[in-house]
Amino acid sequence: MRHLMNPLDFTTGELDSLFDLANDIEKNPSKYAHACEGKKLATCFYEPSTRTRLSFESAMLSLGGQVIGFSDAGSSSASKGESVADTIRVISCFADICAMRHPKEGAPMVAAERSGIPVINAGDGGHQHPTQTLTDLLTIRSLKGRLGNFTIGLCGDLKFGRTVHSLINALVRYPNIHFYFISPPELRVPDYITDMLKEKKIVYKEVIRLEECMPMLDLLYMTRVQRERFFNEEDYVRLKDFYILNTPKMAMAKKDMLVLHPLPRVNEISVEVDDDPRAVYFKQVQYGVYVRMALILTLLEIQV
C-alpha cells in the first residue's frame, strides 16, 4: 500500500507515468467513467478548503466512485478530542482511500502510519501541498511540452507559501531550471530552500520588483499573501498589495510566457489579465482534477 505525503515520494519516471495517465484521462474521459465504481474516497479536511476538496470530490465522482467525509474539524470527532490516528483507523473501515488536509505539519503522515487505506496529503500547515505541485507540474508539461529548460519566477508570499516550497523542491529534479524569487524582504523564500539550491548549484536570484525580471521569464507563478499565516493584522495589511500583476506588466513579458496561480486569488492578479491567453490559472484548476483522478487510480492500483 502506498501513500502520497510529499511530491518527492514519486520518482520523475513515476511522475511521467502519472502525467501520461492524466493526459489520457483528459482526452478520453468516458474510458475512465466507471473505473472506481464501488470505491469510496474519504475527504478529511480539518482546515477550510474549497478548491482542493471539491477537486478531489470531482475526481472521484468522475471515476464513478463515491465520496464521504467532513469539510472542517468542527463537524468531526476532532471537536471531541479524537486523535488523527484514531480517526483514520475508523475511516479505513468506511472508505478505500483518504485525502486529508490538516493545519498541523506532519498530521497526514501520522495518519498514514496508522491507516489501512492509502492516504493523500491534501495540505498540512505551511509544510506540503503535494497534489497542488502535481497540478502545477502537469500544467507546465501539458502547455509547455516539457519539464526542464526554462526560467520561472515565483512571486508574492515565498516565506509561508507551501505551494511555492513544494514546487521548488519538485522542479530541482529537472534539468536547467533557473529561478527568480520575487518578494518583499519580509516574505523571502526560507534559508533552507536557498541553501539547498546553492548545494545543488542551481541558479537563482532574489529580487523585490516584478518588473526586474518579467522579460526573462518563461513561467510566472503568482501567489497571494495569506492572512492566515500572519501573526498580526498590521503586517498583513502592509504587505498584501505589494504585487499586483496587470496589463502593463504583462506587456513586458515574452509572448509565450505562462502565468500560473494556485488560487484563490485576492487582488494580486488584476481581472484584466484573465483575458490574456498566457493566463492559464483556470486551466490549471482543470488539470488538478485530471491529476487527482490519475493519482486515485494509481494509489488504488486500478488499471483501465
Secondary structure by P-SEA (a helix, b strand, c coil): cccccccccccaaaaaaaaaaaaaaaacccccccccccbbbbbbccccccaaaaaaaaaaaaacbbbbbbcccccccccccccaaaaaaaaaacccbbbbbbcccaaaaaaaaacccbbbcccccccccaaaaaaaaaaaaaaacccccbbbbbcccccccaaaaaaaaaaccccbbbbbbbccccccccaaaaaaaaaabbbbbbbcccccccccccbbbbbcccccccccaaaaaaccccccccaaaaaaccccbbbbbcccccccccccccccccccaaaaaaaaaaaaaaaaaaaacccc
